[in-house]
């Protein structure tokens, strides 16, 4: 038996974003309370803020609220507390969680590892959505070299209609005079993480550029692979 449990995970967002996701988007990734059964947890921001289960039941209190470096809150048996540190790395943030002051065993450490795995998956969603935003910015800027660098050599882009499948070279040629988007609204993002180096990002999008008379509603699926530490686009498909 020990009086401490914890877990460590690395995510591909900066420490400020990691802190924001951990404290502000808890309901999106933490769906298991370690002591009181299933439930969604939510932080009230700032020192003294409550940790609420299912929006109403207080299960902890924030004692340290330092956006970016550190978060400490009471949680679990009386006297127990959780400390979370957000440490910058070359590729993002190392999140180190320690839960002190309660009797536990090896299984509890595994439970915390599962909780942080949910956090990592949600953080990856944020990182890949940011990456998608970089592609959209490159279209708006007419930055053809960006696509040269950030598409895989065998990349495919597939759009609705006949003769709308493009190789990397064909896609780059088409992007050179692509009009910038007036609207690209994203809904229902979801990530399937296929190992350390491959991920699928899906979302619904409402898109509109200057050559369109009305907005278009599509389902978008993108396969990204990590090459030399960065995510490159291997497949991009729209369906209606």
C-alpha positions in Angstrom: 0.0 0.0 0.0 1.1 3.6 -0.7 -0.2 7.0 0.1 0.5 8.5 -3.4 -0.5 7.7 -6.9 0.0 9.5 -10.2 0.7 9.4 -13.9 2.6 11.3 -16.5 1.6 12.1 -20.1 3.1 14.2 -22.9 0.9 16.2 -25.2 1.5 18.3 -28.3 0.1 21.6 -27.1 1.9 24.4 -25.2 1.7 24.5 -21.4 -0.8 27.4 -21.4 -3.1 25.4 -23.8 -2.6 22.2 -21.7 -3.6 24.1 -18.6 -6.7 25.5 -20.4 -7.7 22.1 -21.7 -7.2 20.4 -18.3 -9.2 22.9 -16.3 -11.7 24.4 -18.9 -12.6 21.3 -21.0 -12.7 18.7 -18.3 -16.2 17.5 -19.2 -15.0 16.7 -22.7 -12.3 14.2 -21.5 -12.7 13.2 -17.9 -15.8 11.0 -17.5 -14.8 8.8 -14.6 -14.7 9.9 -11.0 -12.2 7.7 -9.1 -14.2 7.6 -5.9 -17.9 8.2 -6.6 -18.6 6.3 -9.9 -19.1 7.7 -13.4 -19.6 11.4 -13.8 -18.4 14.6 -15.5 -16.1 16.9 -13.5 -15.8 20.7 -13.9 -13.5 23.2 -12.3 -14.5 26.7 -11.1 -11.5 28.8 -12.1 -9.2 30.4 -9.5 -8.0 29.5 -6.0 -11.0 28.6 -3.9 -12.9 27.4 -6.9 -14.9 24.2 -6.5 -14.5 20.9 -8.4 -18.0 19.9 -9.3 -19.3 16.4 -10.2 -22.2 16.5 -12.7 -22.4 20.2 -12.4 -23.7 20.3 -8.8 -21.9 18.1 -6.2 -18.7 19.5 -4.8 -15.9 16.9 -4.7 -12.9 19.2 -4.2 -11.5 22.7 -3.9 -8.7 24.4 -5.9 -5.9 25.5 -3.6 -3.4 26.6 -6.2 -4.3 28.0 -9.6 -1.3 29.1 -11.6 -2.2 29.1 -15.3 0.6 27.3 -17.2 2.9 25.9 -14.5 0.8 24.3 -11.7 -2.7 23.3 -10.4 -3.4 21.9 -6.9 -6.8 20.8 -5.7 -8.3 18.6 -2.9 -9.9 15.4 -4.1 -10.8 12.1 -2.6 -10.5 11.3 1.2 -10.1 14.1 3.7 -6.7 15.6 3.5 -5.9 14.2 0.0 -4.8 16.5 -2.7 -3.8 16.4 -6.4 -1.0 18.4 -7.8 -0.6 18.8 -11.6 2.4 20.4 -13.2 2.6 21.5 -16.8 6.3 21.4 -18.0 7.3 22.7 -21.4 9.1 20.2 -23.7 10.4 20.6 -27.3 7.2 19.2 -28.7 4.6 20.5 -26.3 4.0 19.8 -22.6 4.7 17.1 -20.1 1.8 16.8 -17.6 2.9 15.3 -14.3 0.1 14.4 -11.9 0.6 13.3 -8.2 -2.3 12.4 -5.9 -1.1 12.4 -2.2 -2.7 11.6 1.1 -4.8 8.5 0.5 -4.2 4.7 0.9 -4.0 3.1 -2.5 -2.4 0.4 -4.5 -1.0 -0.1 -8.1 -4.5 -0.2 -9.6 -5.1 3.4 -8.6 -2.0 4.5 -10.6 -3.5 2.7 -13.6 -6.8 4.6 -13.1 -5.0 7.9 -13.2 -3.1 6.8 -16.3 -6.5 6.2 -17.9 -7.8 9.6 -16.9 -4.7 11.3 -18.4 -5.0 9.2 -21.5 -8.4 10.8 -22.0 -6.8 14.2 -21.6 -4.1 13.3 -24.1 -6.6 12.2 -26.7 -8.5 15.5 -26.3 -5.3 17.5 -26.4 -4.4 15.8 -29.7 -7.7 16.9 -31.1 -6.8 20.5 -30.2 -3.3 20.0 -31.8 -4.7 18.6 -35.0 -7.4 21.3 -35.3 -4.6 23.8 -35.0 -2.8 22.0 -37.7 -5.8 22.1 -40.0 -6.0 25.9 -39.3 -2.5 26.2 -40.6 -3.5 24.6 -43.9 -6.5 27.0 -44.2 -4.2 29.9 -43.5 -1.8 28.7 -46.2 -4.7 28.6 -48.7 -5.7 32.2 -47.8 -2.1 33.3 -48.2 -1.5 31.4 -51.4 1.5 29.7 -49.7 2.2 26.8 -52.2 5.5 26.0 -50.5 3.6 25.2 -47.3 1.8 22.4 -49.1 5.0 21.1 -50.6 6.4 20.8 -47.1 3.4 19.5 -45.3 1.7 17.0 -47.6 3.2 13.4 -47.8 4.6 12.4 -51.1 1.7 10.0 -51.8 -1.0 12.3 -50.4 -4.5 12.3 -51.9 -7.2 14.9 -51.8 -10.7 13.7 -52.6 -13.7 16.1 -53.1 -17.3 15.4 -54.2 -18.0 15.2 -57.9 -16.3 13.6 -60.9 -12.6 14.1 -61.5 -12.1 15.6 -58.1 -9.3 13.4 -56.8 -5.9 15.0 -56.7 -2.4 13.8 -56.1 0.1 16.0 -54.2 1.3 17.6 -57.4 -2.2 18.1 -58.7 -3.4 19.5 -55.4 -0.6 22.0 -55.2 -1.3 23.2 -58.7 -5.0 23.6 -57.8 -4.1 25.4 -54.6 -2.0 28.1 -56.3 -5.1 30.0 -57.3 -7.6 28.7 -54.8 -9.8 31.5 -53.4 -9.5 32.1 -49.6 -12.3 30.9 -47.4 -14.8 33.4 -46.2 -16.2 30.8 -43.7 -14.9 27.5 -42.4 -16.9 26.6 -39.4 -16.0 23.3 -37.6 -18.4 21.1 -35.6 -18.2 17.7 -34.0 -14.5 17.2 -34.2 -13.3 13.7 -33.4 -9.9 12.1 -33.4 -9.0 8.4 -33.8 -5.4 7.9 -32.7 -3.8 5.0 -34.7 -0.6 4.6 -32.7 2.0 7.3 -32.1 2.5 8.4 -35.7 -0.9 8.3 -37.4 -4.2 10.0 -36.5 -7.6 10.5 -38.2 -9.4 13.8 -37.7 -13.0 14.0 -38.7 -15.4 16.9 -38.4 -18.4 18.6 -40.0 -17.7 21.9 -41.8 -19.7 24.7 -43.2 -17.4 26.2 -45.9 -17.8 29.2 -48.2 -15.3 30.9 -50.4 -15.7 33.8 -52.8 -16.5 31.7 -55.8 -19.4 29.9 -54.1 -22.9 31.4 -54.1 -24.0 29.6 -50.9 -22.2 27.9 -48.1 -21.5 24.2 -48.5 -22.0 21.6 -45.7 -19.6 18.7 -45.7 -18.1 15.9 -43.6 -14.3 16.1 -43.7 -11.9 13.2 -42.9 -8.2 13.8 -42.7 -5.4 11.3 -42.1 -2.3 12.8 -40.7 1.1 11.1 -40.1 4.0 12.3 -38.0 7.2 12.9 -40.0 10.3 14.5 -38.4 8.2 15.5 -35.4 5.5 17.3 -37.4 2.0 16.2 -38.6 1.7 15.9 -42.4 -1.5 15.4 -44.4 -1.7 12.1 -46.1 -5.4 12.0 -47.1 -8.1 14.7 -47.1 -11.6 13.8 -48.1 -14.9 15.7 -48.3 -18.3 13.9 -48.4 -21.7 15.5 -48.6 
